[in-house]
Amino acid sequence: MRDLSIYIHIPFCVRKCLYCDFLSYAASAAEMESYVNLLLRQIKTDSVFYRDHRVVSVFLGGGTPSLLPTEEAGRILRAVRENYRMADGAEITIECNPGTATAEKLKNYITYGINRLSIGLQSARNEELVRIGRIHSYEVFLHTYQAAREAGFANINIDLMAALPGQSITSYRESLERVTALLPEHISAYSLILEEGTPLYDRREQYHFPTEEEDREMYQMTKEYLGEKGYRRYEISNYAREGFACRHNQVYWQRGDYVGFGLGAASMVRDVRWSMPESMKEYKDYVTSQEDNLPYRHFPGAHVLTTEEQMEEFMFLGLRMMCGVDGRAFYDKFGQEMEAVYGPVLAKMMSQGLMQEESGRVKLTDRGIDVSNYVMAEFLLG
Ligand code: SF4
């Protein structure tokens, strides 16, 4: 029996944040309901392909899943439980944006078996939230956080962002201080990437953005400050108290099997990758045609990864994690020693002080993490 993780995409948001290029948009309650109906059909139909899997994690992501009327989230999770074998203690996460989840909604999540909440705070400074077009204030976030604790959530992630327009080292530190004072179990801290085509990109001249050096300083500060507060960095941008690393995300980095349901959702099972269509009409056509085609399977845009591609991914996803990549696991998967494939690259990275070896595992050093894009690119075999 293989482990499976399930990602469910909810593409709805109250309104678009100014930096966002994710697949999300505003929708009416009726549109949400008909989308959930489609999702339920896909969850049920596709389950025939996963009879030999047990589900170790479910992640409702978006978008803003907490924007769904509560009973819609309940219908989705019921469909998963009814159609898939769930592992004991499976991690079930829902992403939540402050202000979209009432105390009652949060209590209902607990009754649906959701045991992890991921809250998109981004910054504890209201003027920074306004500049990036978030719908909430810090006070609204606090209200949601406290309501989540009262509802019984014992595993909460808070998302933070660095390199925001107008952000300073001091204001970023204040966000770190405020967030750690709340004692969440997990903190994700990413730097803003200014994407072309977003309103923030068009307005970029209006703001002072932190320089690359300041961005790097924020990054170092995150690691040191969170380390002092008892958060262990287990991935380049993710920190957790002991025992609270996100199981679902680790499946992506360890290249476990995962299936994505919903608009644009990506899947990878047994080294085959595919993605759901990004247009609602095409997604609906996919769901209907799949129902008609059982027991055969449509893989929209399927790509069977070559051995080289698998090796590359094995390395550059694995190296994102602080525990690094296990040489024995590489051999077990590919029947070749890591040294035989990557010997010269590993030697070069180690001689430059960017990687190190420890008990059969290779990992990035602190300097290597600073220039991780350069290091990862070295592992391409093409
Ligand atoms: S809440 Fe997230 S997905 Fe929605 S618009 Fe903002 S950044 Fe994009």
Residues whose N, C-alpha, C, O or C-beta is under 5 A from the ligand:
A	BS01	SF4	C13 R15 K16 C17 C20 F22 S24 G62 G63
